[in-house]
Amino acid sequence: MFARGGEVITTVLRILALFGLLAVATGSANAEVPLLHSACVAYVESAAIPKTASVANLPYACQRGSRPAGTRWTWLRLDTARLGDIRSEWHLLIDQSRFKRMMVIIVRRDGTVRRVVRTSAELQDVGAPGGVLDFSFSDHGADLRALYLGFDKLDDLALVRSVAVATEAEAARSRDRWLILMGLFAGTLLSAFTYNVLIDRGSRFPFQRWYLAWITIALSYGLAWSNVAGMLIPGFVGPVVVSIDYILVGLLVAAGSMFFLSLVEDQLLPPWLQRSGRGLALTGLLAGLLAATNEVLFPPILMDRLLNLAVMASAIMAFFGIGYAIRRGSRVVWFYVIGWGPVIAIFALRVLRNFGIFPQGDMLDVAMFAALAFEAVILSLATSHRFSTLRNELDHERRSREWGLIEAEKLRHAALTDPLTGLGNRAAFQTALQTRITTGRAAPFTLFLIDIDHLKDVNDRLGHAAGDAMLCHIANRLAELAGANDATAVRLGGDEFAIVAADAEDRSARIETELARIQGAIWHHVDDRRALSLSIGSARCPRDGHEPDLLYRNADLALYQAKRLGRSLHHRYDAMLRTLLEVSTTFASDAETAMQRGEFELFLQPIVDLEEDRVVAYEGLLRWQHPKHGLLIPSQFGDILVEERIGPRVQDHVLDIALGLLRDNASEIPCLCVNFTSAQLSGPVAAKRVLARLAHFGVPPHALCIEVTEGVMLGRAADGVIGTLHALHDAGVRIALDDFGTGYASLSHLRQVRVDTLKIDRSFISALEHASDSAEEIVRAIIGLAHGLGKTVVAEGVENEAQMRILLELGCRYVQGYRFGRPLPWRAIGTVTAGRMAQPGNR
């Protein structure tokens, strides 16, 4: 059993040497300025956060005493005279304790004040290794007039181990030392734990089970106390850690006592000692739990002292038991003496420190973790040989399996992997989806379908190599977020990806959040920079479908809705989408008859010149007088406008209606603005087709204004659309960019595209009256930009006098909205609106 004991002992000595060096470094190289023992104390009954002057004028006492009953705030006036040598960038290091709120006040010699207030739930960014809260400041020590530290509902000042100041370099060295120390500590305990778990995988004796429990608790205590766990678990710092530490110390007392009783032969210990040991184990556990309740039943200082007494009593019981066992010839107890003697001694010294008998400092804490590591290794000596044997057996078994798995893995990888991105392909997607479906009722999951917006534009403008680079970039982002959430990411083909994610532990919600972060992120390729845009649709199993095909079709329907709503967003499937699809299909079949019956009509809304009080143009807004559903607006039937079969015919029909109005009412309608889709403006003959219709109706080109959104102008068919707009503009047709400010047009786009008018989106106008909103500055910027580029500005959605006055002050001359007239058929407007708007003083 001990054939390799010499090697293990050598390793133990090396580890302990490292611990010793760290202990010396922590103690001797610690150049922190201690402030706790020189601080003066005052107490405040009010729970409110006090003003700086109130804190400065408190009756501070430099002789410590118990906190008076009924007080809330405990305030420390720290000695700033000791900080004169600190030049810049220093850290206030505060021992972790329990409180509701804490506050740091710095009063500088020039009279300025800095206040830092944190609740117990807002400490995630100040936890530091070594069990301290680390607050960073940049003031020179000589510039400080006063420094105050306050705690609301502090357990007790006697339970605060230290308050100190360290320079940036000293604080960094302390963090590094503690991280190295805890790395050695955790590695040693994990090694000991692994030995005992792997080597004897059959039934274990009670002392083995208690040892594994003790070492697990000790590791948890070390990681929690030192704040290393807080680096892995956000928010696990401060008061919550103190409460957990109390529980873990109670568990350590209980597990340590039970380990000793189960390790030593039963016949060697008298019954009264065994009963005492079990009673102390229960007492330690209860004391730890009560200490963690924080004033629920007893004062914290009382429960802390009780827990420390339980630790002392357990140590005394162990010494009595060791004496009995040695006198009666026990051999196994010497393992306990060698391994646990230092641990018990260090715990006893820490208890004396907690009672104020032993001085404060990090030396005992470092020594404690060194003793725990020493104990873990010593008690693992007997298992080292068997572990080595087991390791050899496992290595041989692993090698025998590897050769058989390599070829199978290569074939599987080729069959299920997309060669460009390295993600799973459609076959992998179908396998993953089917696997999830079979357990979907018991374990719900979400299917995300993801399309890269404007990939064709990247391919056309930058080349297919750039498009492939964008695909790989997004694939890497999706693989990262899928891997972090136990999900499956695949590329279905082209620009379409999919993620299958379980709903457990909010994984789907986290994926939604990560996908939202990708939206708008800047992607670089050579000298080009582009904002990423993803259209995302999702469906949940089993709620939205329990068959693979149905679930995929519903997610695809949600994806289509995301694209229809403007792209660069996520839309979840709901049953209404299926209903809307059926309604849209019905409308598409009704549209042919609607054109024949004249059910489509343009409602006109005036565009007004505020300076001259007259109508200068109208915008034509499409309406459908449906025989069954009544008057419909485009948001209810707009899908038919982009439907491949009927959409272009409806668009041409609407253009004919607009040109007919211009022809028949040339004197009353100076200009008519009509919304165009990308389909109307795409293709080599699109401009000729529009100009031909103008000539057919005898309407001069300048009487027609084509309105396009940023999405139409810069969509997948951007090159063709921009070319058509240039040709129409050269022929005299006016061009307006609608809903400006809500899309992604840049200054370079405005310079490249010949736009006459920018129409500010109504969302900015409606927010003009809110003083806290930035809408006014945005509108001012858009107006200045347009005027600087020589373009006209029209504000949409003006509904009241206040908005109109603000726009006039900002220099916006042309407006449109309910304040000047709702959209109506021309026969209802006639010349009445034009005449009314031409009257002076009608603002």
HUVEN-V261705 format. One line per field, one symbol per residue. phi: phi as a letter, one per 20 degrees, with the letter a starting at -180 (. if undefined). psi: psi as a letter, one per 40 degrees, with the letter a starting at -180 (. if undefined). burial: I if it has 16 or more other C-alpha atoms within 10 Angstrom, else O. Layout:
phi: ???
psi: ???
burial: ???
This chain:
phi: .dfdfffffgfgffffffffgfffffeeefdfefcffeedcbccefefffffffffefffceefbffffnededddeeeffedfeeealdcedcffbdaebcbdcddefenfccccccefeddfedfcgomceddecdffgfeeebcccccelfgaffeefacbdcfgffffffffffffgfffffffffffffgfeefceefdfgffffffffffffffffffgemffffedgnebngffffffgfffgfffffffffffefeggfedfgfffffffffffffffffffffflmfdcfgffffffffffffffffgffffffffffenfefffffffedgfffffffffffffenedffqegffffffffffgfffgfegfefffffffffffffffffegffeffffffffffddfffenffdfffffffffffgfdffecgbcdddcdefmffffffedofffffffgfffgfffffffffcldddcdeplddcbcdcfefllfffffgffffffgnfeddbldeccefccecccbddefdqddgffffffffffffffffepmlbdcefbfffffffffffffffefgffffemfebeedcfddeffdlbedacdedfcceffdenfddgfecffffdffeegffffffffffffffffecgfedfbcecfdefffdeofdfffffffffffemdfgffddedceffffdffeggfffffffffffeofecceelfoddcfdfffffeeedecddfffffffefeeffeeffffffffffffffemdedceemfdbfffffffffeneedcbrfgdqefbfffeeleffffffeffmef
psi: dfdfddddddddddddddddddddddddehfihheddeiiiiihdieihiidddddeigihehiiihiieidhhhhhihedeedehdigihhhhihahidiihhhhhideeihhhhhhieefedeehiiefihhhhieiideehdihihihhfichdeehdihihiiddddddddddddddddddddddddddddddddgeaiiiddddddddddddddddddddeedddddhhegiadddddddddddddddddddddddedihdeehidddddddddddddddddddddeegeddiiddddddddddddddddddddddddddddefhdddddddddeddddddddddddddeediiiieddddddddddddddddeedeeddddddddddddddddddddddddddddddddehhddeeiiadddddddddddddedddgiihhhhhhhifdddddddeiddddddddddddddddddddeffihhihdibehiihhhieiffddddddddddddheihhhhbeihihihhhhiiihhedeheidddddddddddddddddeeifihhihidddddddddddddddeddddddefehihhhhihhhddefiheiihhhhihghddeahiidedeedddehddddddddddddddddddddefdddgdihhhhiidddeiidedddddddddddefhideehhhhiiddddfadfdddddddddddddeehihhhifheebfhiddddddhghdhhhhidddddedehdeieddddddddddddddefiihhhifheidddddddddeehdhihiddehihiiddedbedddddeehief.
burial: OOOOIOOIOOOIOOIIOIIIOIIOOIOOOIOIIIIIOOIIIIIIOOOOOOOOOOIIOOOIOOOOOOIOOOOIIIIIIIIIOOIOOIOOOIIIIIIIIIIIIIIIIIIIOOOOOOOOOOOIOOIIOIIIIIIIIIIIOOOIIIIIIIIIIIIIIIIIIOIIIIIIIIIIOIIOIIOOIIIOIIOIIIOIIIIIIOIIIOIOOOOOOOIIIIIIIIIOIIIIIIIIIIIIIIIOOOIIIIIIIIIIIIIIIIIIIIIIIIIIIIIIOOOIIOOOIIOOIIOIIIIIIIIIIIIIIIOOOOOIIOIIIIIIIIIIIIIOIIOOIIOIIOOOOOOOIOOIIOIIIIIIOIIIIIIIIIOOOOOOOIIIIIIIIIIIIIIIIIIIIIIIIIIOOOOOOOOOOOOOOOOOOOOOOOOOIOOIIIOOIIIIIIIIIOOIIIOIIOOIOOOIIIIIIIIIIIIIIIOOOOOOOIIIIIIIOIIIOIIOIIOOIOIIIIIIOOIIIIIIIIIOOOIIIIIIOIIIOIIOOOOOOOOOOOOIIIIIIIIIIIOIIIOIOOIIOIIIIIIIIIIOOOIIIIIIIIOOIOOOOOOIOOIIOOIOOIIOOOOIIIIIIIIIIIOOIIIIIIIIIIIIOOOOOOOOOOOOIIIIIIIOOIIIIIIIIIIIIIIIIIIOOOOIIOIIIIIIIIIIIIOOOIIOOIIOOIOOOOIIIOIIIIIIIIIIIIIIIIIIIIIIIIIIIOOOIIIIIIIIIOOOIOOOOOOOIIIIIIIIIIOIIIOIOOOOOOIIOIIIOIIIIIOOOOIIIIIIIIIOOOIIOOIOOIOIIIIIIOOIIOIIIIOOIOOOIIOOIIOOOOO
